[in-house]
């Protein structure tokens, strides 16, 4: 069930923000490389729905390197995200993350999957209008991901109060939907969803996260602490 927009949300969306070489990770459980933190330790009421740790994703199975439902980010990105949560909380709203740091081994898993044109089990939900053979050409799959640098996050806004607690605002498409409906500025998106996207983008940009033009959920902290480093330690 999705939340319908409210006048308060519309006003907030339209006015918010108008003013202004790392140590390598060990494989030991619970040990993160220098400069990384668990985001839910920084933001205790952060909601987690790490899709790649389970089977509800465009591949249809748990992805290599995701051993637990944990959101790992650089300290800088986690601190910036905490400020976003603090902005939303007085309105009874908060953040839910779908993906945070992504190991390179997970990206490699995506690449192998994209090369297997016979596996289309999740096509109906995630890429109904895209031919799988064109996923590389159209930029949906790549050999490197900004997520592996630790300062990119995929997320949405949810209610934090009452019976609606945990319910997502309607953004007009699901997370990881491949196609125009996911573009933040898609003119075909209904007005309530456009307002919700604007709210998310405005508050994220206010705290130094740069949006991605083809995915309403995708934001990267600028400047990044490790702009040229792609990590491969597991999520656990």
C-alpha positions, 0 to 999 in steps of 0.5 A: 500500500502506498501513501497518498500525497497531502497538502503538507507534503506538497508545500514541504516539497516545493519549499524545502531547501530553497535557502541554501588510500584507504586500508583494505578491509579484512574478511573478519566479521564485523570489521570494516575498512578505515573510513566506513561505518554501518549507517544504521548505527549512525541513524538508529531509525533508518529503515533497511530493505537491502534488496541484493541480500535477498531474492526480490531484485532484478536478478531474482536471487541473493547477490554475491557479497551480500551476507546480511541486511546491513547498510555500509557507507563512508563516514562522510556519507552516513553523516550526511544521510543522518542530516537528511533523516533529521530534516524529515523526522519532524514531518513524520517521515524518514528514509528507507535504503535499498542499497548502500556500499556494493562490493565489486564482486556483486557488480561482477555477479550482475555482469555475469547475469546480464550475459545469460540471455536465457535468464529472464525470470524477473523481466515482468517486474523490473525490465518489461520494456527492455530487451535483456541483450541491450542492458549494457548498451542502455547503461543499466548494467556496467562493469563498475558502480559508484556504489563500490566507492562507498558513498552512493545510496539507493533510497526512498521516503517512508512514514515513521508514524502510526499505522502508516509506519514503514509505508513508502511514499508513491514515487511512480515506479518501483526501485530498480525498474529499468525504463523511463518511468524511473527517470526523476524528470519523466513527464509521464509521472503523475503529480503526487509522485512527482512531488514526492520525488521532488521532496526526496531530491531536494532534501538529498541535494541540500546535504550534498548528494548528487542525483542520477538522471535515470533513477529517482532513488540513486544519489552520490555524495559530492565530493566523495572520500574515495572517488577512484577506489572500488572496494570488494569487502563483503556486506555483513 
